[in-house]
Structures are given as structure tokens and as C-alpha cells.
């Protein structure tokens, strides 16, 4: 923590000055033959995980209202599923039962029309389906899968539902991809996925035509043209580009590519990316939700698919600005915190195998290991998955095996 100091002006106090030394090849923590962390740095991360988990066990609680993955109970359930998947055999199925302890009080009280995974009802239902499946309770698992699928008609036909990730159709699509990843295509067949993709494409074409954009797809949330991962184009396009069904993949790619080209023209000189088209706040936010870290996923995947070097160069510009301005005063969380920004380095590392980006993620992790010691702003939900401590733990667990790391509810088995 002694290597960072706050930016000078209080008004500009969004990030700490990053004074970690820049990458050199001998600075990287040691990796074993499976490219997993080992040695002292691995021990440091493991001990931070243990310490933070003890705090979560003691302090995190169901408030009786918030069931969401984003800030509520099912976020804690998802963390325990993650621990079970990553530390197999350590405590048998203890983490699956801990996940159920978070889920059981909320599964009976799910209400509201939000169908998305992160902030809506498909999140807790999908996690329940996977946890029961891992426990061998296939019938109960199937009942929760059916409840997720039952939302599909409404998602596709209700025009009042937005398309973005946190509350909308892309967020519902992420629940289907999550179930496919864990339970297989025999449980979630592609017909459902294709239906939702079609609805998102129709909605995007409709708005682009109505507002006379030159690119084929456009989306808004609350009448604002957001561009980042949480509410905007970067998040929607990243989810769409992960769909592998051949019947829609060609169309998705044809539509999305000109949109990504358009987005390239919107970037700031620093390499950062605007939060919305109408944004007047300028080059300020460097978060997963708004700004370069969230755009990086879309750009890297677009590079992998289209082999266009401009996308990789733009992603590297995003990484540069995230390294310089991504240690955030807002804290250590995933949505607008340092752990969330570190995840984007891992995505670029996985795509390029350039150790520079693994080093960046490790340095941000090192900063997260001093959780609470930097005078950061305390989030409203300090123990939650997307604003608080549970998200930091989720990231640190993934850093142990960077090749398999995946930002939760956003990044699914990508073999494109
Ligand atoms: Zn955020």
C-alpha cells in the first residue's frame, strides 16, 4: 500500500496514483507448469482470501430484501459456488451448503419483473439450479431451470424490457449461457438462446433505424445511449459475441462489427472510453461498468473473432489507461473497483499470453490484499459481490489460475 498515493486535486480524486513499477519480465510472480501462481505470491493471495472470507462469514448477512447477485444474497451464493469449483475436496460440499443457506431464504420471495441475471430473478434461480445439480439433486435443479426458461417469452415479447446487462435481455441471455456452461446444452438448448438473441437484434435494429444511426444496432437504457459494460453497447455486444450457435453467429458478427468500428471512433485521446454518447463529464470513469475496463472485453473478443489488429490496439490502450488510473478510490469491488479493473487485464492476458497483463493483474491484487487500509470510499453494500468484499475474494480466487479466470455473470467458456 505504500506504493500508491492519492491524486492531487480532491475533485479529481477518482483514482490513486499508480506508483507500482512498470512491467519487466523478471517482476512476474512464479507460475507452475499449468500456468498457476505458486510460491510466496500464491501464499500471499491465499492468506488474503482466508482473511477476507473470515470477515464475510462474520459480517455479511441477508437483509431480507435484496436477493440480487449484484448487491444481495445470491451474490454470496455465487461466491460459494465459485469456492466449491476452485477448491474441490477441501471441505467436501461445505461451500455448496453455504450457497444454499444464502439461497433458501430468498427463493420463496423472488418477485419483480426484472429477468436479468445480475439484478433480476434469473440470477438466484440459475445459481440454485447449478448448486442442486452439483449436489446430485437433478429433479430440484430441473425445476429451477424450468423457472428460468419460463421467463423467456416475456423477455422476448415485452417491449418495456431493456436490452442492457444489469436489468435487461442481455442479462437474461447471460443466465442462459451460465446454465449452458454448467449444465450443458442438453439442459439449455440453443432454441431459447437464439430466441433471445433475435429479440436483442430486432430491438437494436429498430432503434438504430428510428434514430438514423449508420451502424446497424443501437441500444438505450432510460433514454440514454450508454456505451459501457453495465448498461451499454460494450456489455450487450460482448454477451452476443459469446453465442456460439451457428444459426445466429454469422448474423451477430455481421451486425456487431460495424458497431464496434463506430465505437472505436468515440474513444478519448487517453485510450479511455466514454460512458454514454451524451456524456458531458469527459474522460473520467475507468470502471468495469463505465469506461475502458468494460470495453476491453468486447474489443479483445472482437479481435479474436475478426482478426482486426485495430481492436487489439484499442484493447491495449484500454489496458494502459486502466493500469494508470484503475486503482480506484471507490474501493476494491468488481463493478467500479480495483478488483473489477484487474479482471480486464486477465482477459487480455488470456487472449495474448503477454505476461505484462498478468503482472498488472497481480499488482492490482497486491493492492487488494491490503483491503481497507487505503482510505477508500465505503460502498453502500460493503460485503456484496459487485460493490464489495465478496467480489474481491471472487477475483483473488480466480487470480490463482489466471488461464481459467472469468468475470462472474459476464464471461463464459470462450473458445472462439
Ligand atoms: Zn459500477
Boltz pocket constraint, residues with backbone or C-beta under 6 A from the ligand:
constraints:
  - pocket:
      binder: B
      contacts: [[A, 230], [A, 287], [A, 288], [A, 289], [A, 290], [A, 335], [A, 336]]
      max_distance: 6.0
